[in-house]
């Protein structure tokens, strides 16, 4: 059975993929609004089990990394 994740820009799955791509430390989080501007609020605490699972799924699904050279 495949789990469906909320893949919206700024969501937990998206943030996991972005952290992996940019080789950032894995700290489960998501944006409650957009990813920039005044509505940009990062939620790092109080994530549900599903949100945390989505973050880690995005992190592990990213099979490409940014080349910083």
N, C-alpha and C positions, 0 to 999 in steps of 0.2 A: 504494500500500500504506500503510495506516494503522498507526502504531506504537502499541502498547498500553503505557501507563505505569502503574506502581504508584501508585494514587491514594489510598493510605491516609493518614489524618490524620497529618501530621508527615513524610510521605515527601517525596522531592525534588520531585515534580510539585506537590504541595500547597504546599510552602514557596515554590516559584517563583510560584505564583498569589497566595499571601498577600503576598509581597514586592511584587509588581506592584500588587495592590489597595491596599495601604497606602503606595504610592509610596516604598518603601524601596530602598536601593541593592541592585543585583543582585549577590549573592555566593552562588554555588551552595553549597547545604548541605542537610542533612536531619536529622531527629531519629532517633536509633537506638532510642529507646523512645517514651514518650508525649511530649506537648508541655508537660507541667508535672509537678511533683513530683520525687521522688528518682530516678526512672528517666529523667528528661529529660537526654539527652546530645546535644549538637549535633556533627555530623560535618561539618567544613568542609574537611578535607584528605584526600587519598587517595581521592577519589570516583572511581568507575569512569567510563568514557566514557558508559555507559548512564545512570548516575545524573546526570551533568552534563547530558546530553541531556534527560532528564526534567525537570530543574529549568528549563532554558531553554524547553522546550515549555510548562510551566505558566506561566512568566513571560509568554510571548507569547500564550498562550490567554486570559489574563485581559483581558476587554474592558470592564471596569468598574473605576472607581477610587473610593475613599472620598472623600466630600465633607467636608472638614475645616472647613467654615464653620459 
